[in-house]
């Protein structure tokens, strides 16, 4: 009976949707998806303006607790996508204190909270399969504050303030992404100076933004998602990933491969150079062999990717060519 009521409320009738971070890379697509479904979408924003018709704006921000009252009123599903990802000095206040404020105002007003998190909370992992039960080991301020935000939401659900689901993507990419690292990778392949590092078979743990939005949506409507955590990713080898990019650029696939030890030595020496592209963290990212398992979201929420890696790369190659 509970499942029937959940499905009836979420599928047969429109929902009242609240979204923080709605102007962001992922949040913007989430807004468009729910508007297309006919749902009423409420957005928390510092500015009461948008080029998206039909959105209900609520002027305010996460650090102004009084401004949150109208935003959370009678919300069926609240997607918490807002986060500070660049300025470390603001991460504690936005990612942690902001979440506390939103939880405080959501008590008794929202039904289900869907949290956008990150696999970064597990810390740097260089081999093996990572499931949702993997121990936490955040290594930087962003990962630490995102984990603290997740734990606050989980505690609220234990106290029956609302039910929750947490979605943890790997490296998200898409044509409207603001992070330029993938464009730099594409440029290196386009110009012919990309090279592989170490032995074959390293992991490319990327996921298209469309698939992340699909995972968030499934977490909002499927009763199996109540009080659960899900990783979301797509896996292939770095050789296959680079090969797809080269093919769509109509360029020959890179073949040069350099042993990892000399590159690591160079990376350590040049680490003090500002904006140095060859950092140890990037080196680790290009040689890691970890896999983020998505069996749980596939089995429990019937998740099926809505966009393949090839389609996602095609989108971003079009954007790359436009920018260049």
Buried (B, 14 or more C-beta within 10 A) or exposed (E): EEEEEBEEBBEEEBBBBBBBBBBBBBBBBBBBBBBEBEBBBBBBBEEEEBEBEEBEBBEBBBEEBEBBEEBBBEBBBBBBBBBBBEEEEBBBBBBBBBBBBBBEBBEEBBBBBBBBBBBBBBBBBEEEEBBBEBEEEBEBBBBBBBBBBBBBBBEBBEEEBBBBBBBBBBBBBBBBBEEEEBBEBBBBBBEEEBEBBBEEEBBBBBBBBBBBBBBBBBBBBBBBBBEBBBBBBBBBBBBBBBBBBBBBBEBEBBEEEEEBEEBBEEBEEEEEEEEEEBBEEBBBBBBBBBBBBBEBBEEBBEBEBEBBBEEBBBBBBEBBEEEE
